[in-house]
Amino acid sequence: MTLASETIFQASAVPAAAVRTRVSVPLRFPDGFTAEAEVMTFSGLADGKEHLLLALGEWEQALLDAAPGGIGPDGAGPLVRLHSECLTGDVFGSQRCDCGPQLREAVERIAAAGGFLLYLRQEGRGIGLYSKLDAYALQDHTAHTLALPPDVGPGRSEAKISVGYEPAARADAVASVVPAHEDMLARAQGLVPALRERAEETERLRRIPESTMAELQSAEIFHLLSPTAVGGFGMGLETYGEVVRRLARGCASTAWSAGHLIEHVWMLARWPREAQDEVFASGPAPLAAATGAPAGVAEKVPGGYSISGRWTFASGVMHSEWALLAAQHGAVRLQCLVPLAEVEVLDVWQTAGLRGTGSNDILAEGLFVPEHRALDWELLAAEENPGSELHLDPLIHTPMGALLNMVAPAAALGSAEYAVELFGELMMVRKVKHTAEARQADSPLAQVRYAQAYGLVGTARLHWQEAVGVVSASHARRPAAMTDRERSQYRLSLALSGEASAAAVRVVMAGSGGSVHRLAHPLQRIQRDVNVLMNHAALAGDPILEQAGRGLLGLGFTVPSF
C-alpha cells in the first residue's frame, strides 16, 4: 500500500479497514459540472456497510502538503466532507432537502483544492429511506422535524431524525448520536466483569450498588428505548433483549432491574405531551418503577384523582424518581404517574433469589394525582397510544404486553450461559472424589453432562430468538398488533426458552459438587436467581401452555391479558 493510500486509510478513522478496490469514475451533475473521482471501497469497516471514499482533484499533493515539513502554502491539508446518502436529494433532485446541492458544491470545492468525500451509506443519517419519507409525511400534516448534528463518520448509526415532538425543557438537547446495535451490545458486555465482581455485594445490599448504577448511566444503557426526539436512542427489541441477556451473564439482579428501568422509559414515552414534558425535563432517560400488583383504588376529585393502595414487586424502585402505579376507578384501570418522593417505599424484599433487585413495596394513602398524570391503561398499552402521535420510533407502536414479557427469559438465558461457562472452567481443574481421572473434564460421563448443558442453552437461545423474531416482524406492518397465533408463538417460545435455561442450570449444578453450594460461589446464586425467574408470569409454564395451545388451535384465549 502506498504512503498516500495509507494516509487515506488513517483519515477514514477506521483503522481496522483496508482498501479493497480503487476505480476511476467520471462524475457529471445535472447542471453540467464534471469531475474525475477515484472511488475506493473498503473491507473490514466496523458497521459492515458499503461506504465509499471519493478522492478528488490533486489529493495526493494535498496530503503531502499537510505532512510534517510539507511544502503547501499553509499546511491546511486536503478538504474532507462526510456526506450521508440521500436518495431523494442526491438522485431524484428532491426540493425537500438541499442534500443534492450540498453534494454538488462539495465535489466542486474538493476537486479544486484536492481532498476526499466520504459517501456514507446510511440513508437519512441512519434512519432509513422509509422512516425519512415518514418524516416528510408528518411535515405534510404540520408536524416539524428537529435539527440533526453533523455526520461524524462510519461505524455508528448517526443521529436519527426526531419528529413531531420537542419537550419544552429539552429544546437544546434533542439530537443524539445513536450507537449501532453491535456497539450497544459491546457496551453491555464491557460491564460484565465488574457485575460479576459485585454480584455478592449486590445481593447483600438488596439493590444495585451505586458504582454499578454509575457505570450503567455512563454506558447510556437507559437511553436504549428512549425516543430520539428527547435525546434517546430509539432502538429496537432485538437490541433491548440482547442487552438484558448480556447483563445477566454478569448479574441477574442487575439485568432484571436495568431491563425494567429501560422498559419503563419506553412506557413513559407513550404518555401525552404534558406528562412527557415533566418526566423528560431532566434528560432522555428518567428512571421509574412500575407495578400493578395488586391495583390500588382511585377516586375522582377536582383536577384529578385520589389514589390509595399497597403495590408489590416494584422493580427499579430503589433507583427511581417516578413511580407508575395501577389504580382501579370503577370499570377503568388507570396507570398513575407519581413522583417517588410522594409515596412510601416499604423495605420488604427478603427473597431466595434476585435479592439484588430491591423490588420493594410502595404505599400511598389519599395521594393526589393530577388529571394529566392518570391514563387509561388500555389506551397506554395500545398500538395507537398518545406517545405514538409524538414520536416516530417504530417500537412506540408495539403493544405494551410484547415487551413486558421479555426481561425474565432474557435474564434466565444470560444466567444459564454464565452457568455453563463456569461449569466448563470448573471441569478443567476439579478432581472428583472416588474417580480415576485427574480432572473432571477427562471423564466421559462429565463430557456428556457438559454437552447436555451446552445443548440446552443452545435450545433456550433458539427459542428466545424465535420469540424476538415474531414480535419484531409485527413492527414492519400497520397495524402492529399480533394475531392470536403470533401471541401464542412468542409467549410459548419465551416459556420454552426459560424452561431450557433452567434445565441447563440444573444439569450444571448436579455435576458441580458440593462446594458450589457455598454462598460465596456464583453458581448457587445463579441457581437461586433462575428458580425465582421461573415463577414469573412470563415463564410460568402451565397457564402459558394452556393459552398458547388455545391460540394455536384457533380457539381464542380465556385469559384476555395473555
Salt bridges, closest charged atoms under 4 A:
ASP31 OD2 - ARG104 NE 2.78
GLU38 OE2 - ARG22 NE 2.87
ASP47 OD2 - HIS51 NE2 2.75
GLU85 OE2 - ARG121 NE 2.61
ASP90 OD1 - HIS83 NE2 3.24
GLU105 OE2 - ARG109 NH1 3.58
GLU108 OE1 - ARG104 NH1 2.50
GLU123 OE2 - LYS132 NZ 2.41
ASP140 OD1 - ARG96 NH2 3.09
ASP151 OD1 - ARG125 NE 3.93
GLU182 OE2 - HIS181 NE2 3.98
ASP183 OD2 - ARG156 NH1 3.43
ASP183 OD2 - ARG187 NH2 3.71
GLU203 OE1 - ARG525 NE 3.66
GLU203 OE2 - ARG528 NH2 3.00
GLU210 OE2 - ARG207 NH2 2.95
GLU215 OE2 - ARG198 NH2 2.75
GLU220 OE1 - ARG187 NH1 2.85
GLU242 OE1 - ARG245 NH1 2.90
GLU242 OE1 - ARG246 NH1 2.62
GLU263 OE2 - HIS260 ND1 3.59
GLU263 OE2 - HIS264 NE2 3.75
GLU274 OE2 - HIS372 ND1 3.63
GLU278 OE2 - HIS372 NE2 2.33
GLU278 OE2 - ARG373 NE 3.44
ASP347 OD1 - ARG206 NH1 2.82
ASP361 OD2 - ARG310 NE 3.00
GLU371 OE1 - LYS300 NZ 3.06
GLU384 OE2 - HIS397 ND1 3.65
GLU417 OE2 - ARG245 NH2 2.78
GLU417 OE1 - ARG249 NE 2.92
GLU417 OE2 - ARG461 NH2 3.12
GLU421 OE2 - ARG196 NH1 3.07
ASP442 OD2 - ARG439 NE 3.18
ASP484 OD1 - ARG487 NH1 3.37
GLU486 OE1 - ARG477 NH2 2.67
